[in-house]
Amino acid sequence: MAGEYMTAAQAAEKWNISQRRVQVLCAEGRLLGVFKLGEVWAIPQNTEKPADGRNRKKCYEKM
């Protein structure tokens, strides 16, 4: 991959999230311009980290 693309591992380090989370974002289609080369995701270098759309419960809501 030329300098135009990064791997899921490189994106994970850049965005400070896990490699597995990046792979899930790719598989869900939440990142534009990604494609798979065999087992490796190719992510454009200029791709921004998407907002975290997962729901999280706060521990104080249970009280």
Protein Blocks (a to p, Z undefined) as FASTA:
>chain_A
ZZkbccfklmmmmnopafklmmmmmmnopaghiacehjaccddfklccdddfbdcddfkl
mZZ
